[in-house]
Amino acid sequence: MRVAVASHSFAKNATLRRELVAVHPAATFNETGHPLQRDALIALLRGHDGAITGLETLDDHVFRAVPEIRIVSKYGVGLDMIDFAAASRHGVSIRWTPGVNRQAVAELTICFMIALARSVVPLAHDLGAGGWDHPGGRQLSSAVVGVVGCGHVGQEVARLCRAFGASVLAHDIRSYDAFYRAHDIAAVSLDALLAASDIVTVHVPLNASTRRMIGAGQLARMKPSAFLINTARGGIVDEAALERALIDHTIAAAGCDVFEEEPPVNRNLLTLRNFVGTPHIGGGTAEAVLAMGRAAIAGLDDTTRQIIDAP
């Protein structure tokens, strides 16, 4: 198979390059160091049967321009950049492995929880400027954590929170009753979760039903002392509404690893004292990169049983 690797994260990893070339010697790599936009992506994909993509947008225009592509194997778990209807019309099989980076994202989520609860980032800045304030904070062990979306990452976050001793509430459109019973988690409505939680953490995919699902109305239902965390996808949280809620102290603080536009254009949000942001690093650990890359390599093989066609 002639394989093109559009994912710049995959392309810069020497181990993944070596393992892919061992199977597909003629592989072509994106050497630009950033995701490819439409024309550059088409240029890379031309003349190839298979592709490994990350943050690139795959729509009808791309599939129409490169009819020789038969398989796209996804590096990572986000699927919002792929038009599955267009892929189906053009006979392209989209392959992915769900949950492959769940541990990395879950651990970053816990990092946000503790950082917000103890004001780690602003206090570190104050210390560097000569400050020596002791505002206190709270422990994760005594918190009520609301997990919005209890799939692979959400479940891992819930397990880690329970290990700390936190109480966990969950909301999902799917039923995970066996998981909830095993970990003493209460399944509740979204409104009930928002009202009762000290920390709300979002772990749903981005699609038409979840875009801006956390907006001004939802933020107003949260406690003034509560924190909001989004390590899922930018666009799930209304960033303008979040900025206003943080300025007005509708909620106490927020942390986001993902943004509606990346890099984010709303500099005002990023500079708020009660906001902590990171540049989409959730799945960027060394372990997660290898796991995602190896899953993408396996996805190029039609005979593998570990990879499924995305819905």
C-alpha positions as CSV (number, residue, x, y, z in Angstrom):
1,M,0.0,0.0,0.0
2,R,1.2,3.5,-0.8
3,V,0.7,5.4,2.4
4,A,0.7,9.2,3.1
5,V,1.1,10.4,6.7
6,A,-0.6,13.8,7.1
7,S,-0.3,13.9,10.9
8,H,2.7,16.0,11.8
9,S,2.8,14.5,15.3
10,F,3.2,11.0,13.8
11,A,5.7,12.3,11.2
12,K,8.1,13.7,13.8
13,N,8.2,10.6,15.9
14,A,11.2,8.5,14.9
15,T,9.9,5.3,16.4
16,L,6.6,5.5,14.5
17,R,8.2,6.4,11.3
18,R,10.5,3.4,11.6
19,E,7.7,1.0,12.4
20,L,5.5,2.3,9.5
21,V,8.3,2.1,6.9
22,A,9.0,-1.4,8.0
23,V,5.5,-2.3,6.8
24,H,5.0,0.3,4.1
25,P,8.5,1.2,2.7
26,A,7.3,3.9,0.3
27,A,5.4,5.9,2.9
28,T,5.4,9.7,2.5
29,F,5.4,12.1,5.5
30,N,4.2,15.6,6.2
31,E,7.4,17.4,7.1
32,T,5.9,20.8,7.7
33,G,5.5,20.5,11.4
34,H,1.8,21.5,11.4
35,P,-1.6,20.2,10.2
36,L,-2.2,20.5,6.5
37,Q,-4.9,22.7,5.1
38,R,-7.0,21.6,2.1
39,D,-4.7,22.2,-0.9
40,A,-1.6,21.1,0.9
41,L,-3.4,18.0,2.2
42,I,-4.6,17.1,-1.3
43,A,-1.1,17.5,-2.7
44,L,0.3,15.1,-0.1
45,L,-2.4,12.5,-0.5
46,R,-2.3,12.3,-4.3
47,G,-0.9,9.0,-5.6
48,H,-1.6,7.1,-2.3
49,D,-4.0,4.3,-1.5
50,G,-4.0,4.9,2.3
51,A,-3.5,7.8,4.7
52,I,-2.8,8.4,8.3
53,T,-4.4,11.7,9.4
54,G,-4.6,13.6,12.7
55,L,-6.1,17.1,12.8
56,E,-6.7,17.5,9.0
57,T,-10.2,18.2,7.7
58,L,-11.4,15.4,5.4
59,D,-14.5,16.6,3.5
60,D,-16.2,16.0,0.1
61,H,-13.7,18.3,-1.7
62,V,-10.7,16.4,-0.4
63,F,-12.2,12.9,-1.2
64,R,-13.3,14.1,-4.7
65,A,-9.8,15.5,-5.4
66,V,-8.0,12.3,-4.4
67,P,-10.2,9.4,-5.6
68,E,-7.3,6.9,-5.3
69,I,-7.5,7.0,-1.4
70,R,-9.3,3.9,-0.1
71,I,-8.4,3.8,3.6
72,V,-7.9,6.6,6.1
73,S,-6.5,5.5,9.5
74,K,-7.1,8.1,12.2
75,Y,-4.2,9.1,14.5
76,G,-6.0,10.0,17.7
77,V,-9.6,9.7,18.7
78,G,-11.3,12.9,17.6
79,L,-13.6,12.4,14.6
80,D,-15.2,15.8,14.2
81,M,-12.9,16.8,11.3
82,I,-14.1,13.9,9.1
83,D,-17.2,14.0,6.9
84,F,-18.3,10.3,7.2
85,A,-21.1,10.7,4.7
86,A,-18.7,12.0,2.1
87,A,-16.2,9.2,2.9
88,S,-19.0,6.7,2.3
89,R,-20.0,8.3,-1.0
90,H,-16.4,8.0,-2.2
91,G,-15.9,4.5,-1.0
92,V,-13.3,5.5,1.7
93,S,-13.0,3.4,4.8
94,I,-12.3,5.4,7.9
95,R,-10.4,3.4,10.6
96,W,-9.9,4.4,14.2
97,T,-9.3,2.9,17.7
98,P,-11.5,4.5,20.4
99,G,-10.0,5.3,23.8
100,V,-6.4,4.8,22.8
101,N,-5.2,8.0,24.6
102,R,-7.7,7.9,27.5
103,Q,-5.0,7.5,30.2
104,A,-3.1,10.6,29.1
105,V,-6.2,12.8,28.8
106,A,-7.6,11.5,32.1
107,E,-4.4,12.3,33.9
108,L,-4.3,15.9,32.5
109,T,-7.9,16.3,33.6
110,I,-6.9,15.4,37.2
111,C,-4.0,17.8,36.9
112,F,-6.4,20.6,36.0
113,M,-8.6,19.7,39.0
114,I,-5.8,19.9,41.5
115,A,-4.2,23.0,39.9
116,L,-7.6,24.9,40.0
117,A,-8.4,23.6,43.5
118,R,-5.1,24.9,44.9
119,S,-4.6,27.9,42.6
120,V,-1.3,26.5,41.5
121,V,-0.8,28.6,38.4
122,P,-1.6,32.1,39.7
123,L,0.3,31.4,43.0
124,A,3.3,30.3,41.0
125,H,3.2,33.5,39.0
126,D,2.8,35.5,42.3
127,L,5.7,33.8,43.9
128,G,8.0,34.7,40.9
129,A,6.9,38.3,41.4
130,G,7.8,38.3,45.1
131,G,4.4,37.3,46.5
132,W,3.9,34.9,49.4
133,D,0.1,34.4,49.6
134,H,-1.6,31.4,51.2
135,P,-5.2,31.4,50.0
136,G,-5.9,27.8,51.1
137,G,-7.9,25.9,48.5
138,R,-9.7,22.6,48.7
139,Q,-9.0,18.9,48.4
140,L,-10.1,16.7,45.5
141,S,-10.9,14.0,48.1
142,S,-13.9,16.1,49.5
143,A,-15.2,17.3,46.1
144,V,-18.3,16.2,44.1
145,V,-17.0,15.7,40.5
146,G,-19.5,15.8,37.7
147,V,-18.4,13.8,34.6
148,V,-20.2,14.9,31.4
149,G,-19.7,12.1,29.0
150,C,-18.8,8.7,30.4
151,G,-17.1,7.0,27.5
152,H,-13.5,5.8,27.5
153,V,-11.9,9.0,28.9
154,G,-14.8,9.9,31.2
155,Q,-14.7,6.5,32.8
156,E,-11.0,6.8,33.4
157,V,-11.4,10.2,35.0
158,A,-14.2,8.8,37.2
159,R,-12.0,5.9,38.3
160,L,-9.2,8.3,39.2
161,C,-11.5,10.7,41.1
162,R,-12.9,7.8,43.1
163,A,-9.4,6.7,44.0
164,F,-8.9,10.2,45.5
165,G,-12.0,9.7,47.5
166,A,-14.2,12.2,45.5
167,S,-17.9,11.6,45.0
168,V,-18.7,11.2,41.3
169,L,-21.9,12.1,39.3
170,A,-22.2,11.2,35.7
171,H,-24.3,12.2,32.7
172,D,-24.3,10.5,29.4
173,I,-26.9,9.8,26.6
174,R,-25.8,6.1,26.9
175,S,-26.3,3.8,29.8
176,Y,-23.2,2.6,31.7
177,D,-25.1,1.1,34.6
178,A,-22.6,-1.7,35.3
179,F,-19.7,0.8,35.4
180,Y,-21.7,3.1,37.7
181,R,-22.6,0.3,40.1
182,A,-19.0,-1.0,40.2
183,H,-17.6,2.4,41.1
184,D,-20.4,3.9,43.2
185,I,-21.3,6.6,40.7
186,A,-24.7,8.3,40.5
187,A,-26.1,8.8,37.0
188,V,-28.1,12.1,36.9
189,S,-29.5,14.6,34.5
190,L,-27.2,17.3,33.1
191,D,-29.0,20.0,35.1
192,A,-28.7,18.1,38.3
193,L,-25.0,17.4,37.7
194,L,-24.3,21.1,37.1
195,A,-26.1,22.2,40.2
196,A,-24.5,19.7,42.6
197,S,-20.9,19.4,41.3
198,D,-17.9,21.2,42.7
199,I,-16.0,20.3,39.5
200,V,-17.6,19.7,36.1
201,T,-15.4,18.0,33.6
202,V,-16.5,17.5,29.9
203,H,-15.7,14.3,27.9
204,V,-18.1,14.2,25.0
205,P,-17.3,14.2,21.3
206,L,-17.9,17.3,19.3
207,N,-20.9,17.0,17.0
208,A,-24.1,18.9,16.2
209,S,-25.7,17.8,19.4
210,T,-22.8,18.8,21.7
211,R,-21.5,22.0,20.1
212,R,-21.7,24.7,22.8
213,M,-23.6,22.4,25.0
214,I,-22.0,24.3,27.9
215,G,-23.2,27.8,27.5
216,A,-24.4,30.7,29.6
217,G,-27.4,28.9,30.8
218,Q,-25.5,25.8,31.9
219,L,-22.7,27.9,33.6
220,A,-25.4,29.8,35.5
221,R,-26.6,26.5,37.0
222,M,-23.2,25.8,38.5
223,K,-22.1,26.7,42.0
224,P,-20.2,30.1,42.3
225,S,-17.4,28.0,43.9
226,A,-17.3,25.4,41.1
227,F,-14.7,24.7,38.4
228,L,-15.2,23.8,34.8
229,I,-12.7,21.7,32.8
230,N,-12.7,20.8,29.1
231,T,-10.1,18.4,27.8
232,A,-12.4,17.0,25.1
233,R,-12.9,19.3,22.1
234,G,-13.0,23.0,21.5
235,G,-16.5,24.1,20.6
236,I,-18.3,22.1,23.3
237,V,-17.9,25.0,25.7
238,D,-19.1,28.5,24.6
239,E,-15.9,30.4,25.1
240,A,-17.5,33.8,25.1
241,A,-20.0,32.7,27.8
242,L,-17.2,31.1,29.8
243,E,-15.1,34.3,29.7
244,R,-18.2,36.3,31.0
245,A,-18.9,33.7,33.7
246,L,-15.3,33.9,34.9
247,I,-15.2,37.7,34.9
248,D,-18.6,37.9,36.8
249,H,-17.6,35.0,39.1
250,T,-20.6,33.0,38.1
251,I,-18.1,30.1,38.5
252,A,-14.8,30.2,40.4
253,A,-12.4,29.0,37.7
254,A,-11.9,27.0,34.6
255,G,-9.3,25.0,32.7
256,C,-9.2,24.1,29.0
257,D,-6.8,22.1,26.9
258,V,-8.9,22.6,23.8
259,F,-10.3,25.6,22.0
260,E,-12.8,26.4,19.3
261,E,-10.0,27.8,17.2
262,E,-6.5,26.4,17.7
263,P,-4.3,28.3,18.4
264,P,-7.0,30.2,20.3
265,V,-7.8,33.8,19.2
266,N,-9.6,34.9,22.4
267,R,-6.6,36.3,24.2
268,N,-8.8,37.9,26.9
269,L,-9.9,34.5,28.2
270,L,-6.3,33.2,28.3
271,T,-5.1,36.0,30.5
272,L,-7.8,35.8,33.2
273,R,-6.4,35.0,36.6
274,N,-9.0,32.3,37.2
275,F,-8.4,30.5,33.9
276,V,-5.8,27.9,33.1
277,G,-5.1,26.9,29.5
278,T,-2.8,24.4,27.8
279,P,-2.1,24.0,24.0
280,H,-4.1,20.8,23.3
281,I,-1.5,18.5,25.1
282,G,-4.0,15.9,26.4
283,G,-2.9,13.1,24.1
284,G,0.6,14.3,23.7
285,T,2.5,12.1,26.2
286,A,5.2,9.8,24.9
287,E,3.2,6.8,25.8
288,A,0.0,8.1,24.1
289,V,1.8,9.2,20.9
290,L,3.1,5.6,20.5
291,A,-0.2,4.1,21.3
292,M,-2.1,6.3,18.8
293,G,0.5,5.9,16.1
294,R,0.6,2.1,16.4
295,A,-3.2,1.9,16.3
296,A,-3.1,4.0,13.2
297,I,-0.5,1.7,11.5
298,A,-2.7,-1.3,12.4
299,G,-5.7,0.5,11.0
300,L,-4.2,0.4,7.5
301,D,-4.5,-3.4,7.5
302,D,-7.9,-4.7,6.4
303,T,-7.5,-7.9,8.2
304,T,-7.0,-6.5,11.7
305,R,-9.7,-7.1,14.3
306,Q,-8.7,-4.4,16.6
307,I,-9.7,-1.6,14.3
308,I,-13.3,-0.9,13.5
309,D,-15.0,1.2,10.8
310,A,-16.0,4.5,12.4
311,P,-19.8,5.1,12.6
